[in-house]
Amino acid sequence: MCASLDSGFPLPVVVEDVARGDIRFLTDRPLRCGTRLHLSMYIDLASGSIPHRGVVHWCRPSHQGWQIGVFLNGPIPDAIMSKSWWELRNSLRYESNWQGWIELPNQPQRTQVQVLNYSQCGVKLRCPDGLDVGDNFRICNARQGNAPALVTGQVERIDANQTEYGCFLKNHSGRFLPGMFGQSTALHVEAAVVRGISGRDAILPARILNLGEETFATDPQRED
């Protein structure tokens, strides 16, 4: 795979992990959350490459370079999957350390949680208050306020200590989490406000990542 910025500046890339809708790779510099990338995915030397686009949502230093998480504008084409990966996960997990709040049905106050990791369609939460399998919730980035939550989900698994919860997120809404908690020092956040995700989701607040009109928004699928 080859990658470049919108300006055409090339980036050295070593792919670490791949899923149907996102890629994690190593490069030699940090990239800001919201940075748009041009990607070329090679089938083989004879068949050439397939162009793709994505947006950076995660950036971490490592001993080998900077780890970059990229949400793709569309799923990886079958032509590449059939040649390279027989079974791809729907999405990758990304470590985080965000303090947030969740709203639960029939509870008057929001409950504080820690977001331990996230993907497009899942999240792992740490919560001191007990949650139950099947609980529906909405994730917020403030204790109070009337702004609508962008991320909704359901508790699917509870760890043995009853403090960490694996949750399913609806409609690939995990894409919104970096925008909600974008002031985290682990992310390199653009100062400028970006536009809404697509015409289909234009009613959403303007602070979430813009992936263009062809945003990857298939029917929700659970992770393998």
RACORGI-V900887 format. One record per residue. N is the residue number from 0. RES is the residue in one letter. SS is DSSP state (@ for helix, = for strand, . for the rest). PHI is phi as a letter, one per 30 degrees, with the letter a starting at -180 (* if undefined). OMEGA is omega in radians with two decimals (NA if undefined). Layout:
n res ss phi omega
N RES SS PHI OMEGA
N RES SS PHI OMEGA
This chain:
n res ss phi omega
0 M . * 3.02
1 C = c -3.12
2 A = b 3.06
3 S = b 3.06
4 L = d 3.10
5 D . e -3.14
6 S . d -3.07
7 G . j 3.14
8 F . d -3.09
9 P = d 3.09
10 L = c 2.98
11 P . d -3.01
12 V . b 2.94
13 V = b -3.08
14 V = d 3.10
15 E = c -3.09
16 D = a -3.06
17 V = b 2.97
18 A . b -3.09
19 R . d -3.04
20 G . c 3.12
21 D = a -3.08
22 I = b 2.98
23 R = c -3.13
24 F = b 3.06
25 L = c 3.01
26 T = b -2.99
27 D . c -3.09
28 R . a 3.05
29 P . d 3.08
30 L . b -3.10
31 R . d 3.02
32 C = d -3.10
33 G . j 3.11
34 T . d 3.12
35 R = d -3.13
36 L = b 2.93
37 H = c -3.11
38 L = b 3.04
39 S = b -3.11
40 M = c -3.03
41 Y = c 3.05
42 I = d 3.01
43 D = a -3.06
44 L . d -3.10
45 A . d -3.02
46 S . d -3.14
47 G = i -3.02
48 S = b 3.07
49 I = c -3.13
50 P = d 3.14
51 H = b 3.08
52 R = b 3.13
53 G = a 3.13
54 V = b -3.13
55 V = d 3.09
56 H = b -3.03
57 W = a -3.11
58 C = b -3.13
59 R = b 3.04
60 P = d 3.04
61 S = b -3.14
62 H . d -3.11
63 Q . c -3.08
64 G = k 3.12
65 W = c 3.07
66 Q = d -3.08
67 I = b 3.03
68 G = c -3.07
69 V = b 2.95
70 F = d -3.14
71 L = d 3.09
72 N . d 3.13
73 G . a -3.14
74 P . d 3.10
75 I . d -3.08
76 P . e 3.11
77 D @ e -3.12
78 A @ d 3.11
79 I @ d -3.10
80 M @ d -3.09
81 S @ d -3.14
82 K @ d -2.93
83 S @ c -3.05
84 W . b -3.11
85 W . d -3.10
86 E . b 3.13
87 L . c 2.98
88 R . d 3.10
89 N . d -3.12
90 S . a 3.12
91 L . c 3.06
92 R . c -3.13
93 Y = b 3.14
94 E = d 3.07
95 S = b 3.10
96 N = b -3.04
97 W = c 3.02
98 Q = c -3.12
99 G = b -3.12
100 W = b 3.07
101 I = b 3.02
102 E = c 3.11
103 L = c 3.10
104 P . e 3.05
105 N . i 3.03
106 Q . c -3.03
107 P . d -3.07
108 Q . c 3.06
109 R . d -3.12
110 T = c -3.13
111 Q = d 3.11
112 V = b 3.00
113 Q = c 3.11
114 V = d -3.04
115 L = d 3.02
116 N = a -3.09
117 Y = a 2.97
118 S . b 3.10
119 Q . d -3.03
120 C . b 3.10
121 G = a 3.12
122 V = a 3.03
123 K = c -3.07
124 L = c 2.94
125 R = c -3.04
126 C . b 3.13
127 P . d 3.09
128 D . d -3.08
129 G . d 3.00
130 L . c -3.13
131 D . c 3.04
132 V . e -3.12
133 G . j 3.10
134 D . d 3.02
135 N = c -3.10
136 F = b 3.01
137 R = b 3.14
138 I = c 3.14
139 C = b 3.09
140 N . c 3.09
141 A . b -3.12
142 R . d -3.11
143 Q . b 3.13
144 G . k -3.10
145 N . c 3.14
146 A . d -3.12
147 P . d 3.07
148 A . d -3.13
149 L . d -3.01
150 V = c 3.09
151 T = b -3.09
152 G = a -3.11
153 Q = b 3.13
154 V = d 3.14
155 E = c -3.08
156 R = b 3.09
157 I = b -3.14
158 D . d -3.04
159 A . d -3.12
160 N . d 3.10
161 Q . i 3.13
162 T . b -3.14
163 E = c -2.97
164 Y = b 3.00
165 G = c -2.99
166 C = b 3.05
167 F = c 3.11
168 L = c -3.05
169 K @ d 2.98
170 N @ h 3.14
171 H @ h -3.04
172 S @ d 3.02
173 G @ d 3.06
174 R @ d -3.08
175 F @ d -3.03
176 L @ e 3.12
177 P @ e 3.10
178 G @ d 3.14
179 M @ d -3.08
180 F . c -2.97
181 G . d 3.10
182 Q . d 3.10
183 S . e 3.14
184 T . d 3.12
185 A . d 3.13
186 L . c 3.09
187 H . c -2.86
188 V = c 3.02
189 E . d 3.10
190 A . d -3.12
191 A . d 3.08
192 V . d 3.13
193 V . c -3.06
194 R . d 3.14
195 G . d -2.98
196 I . d -3.12
197 S . a 3.09
198 G @ d -3.13
199 R @ d -3.09
200 D @ c -3.00
201 A . d -3.12
202 I . d -3.11
203 L . d 3.13
204 P . e -2.99
205 A . d -3.06
206 R . d 3.13
207 I . c -3.02
208 L . d 3.11
209 N . c 3.14
210 L . c 3.14
211 G . j -3.05
212 E . d -3.06
213 E . c -3.10
214 T . e 3.09
215 F . d -3.09
216 A . b 3.12
217 T . d 3.05
218 D . e -3.10
219 P . d 3.10
220 Q . b 3.10
221 R . d 3.13
222 E . d 3.09
223 D . d NA
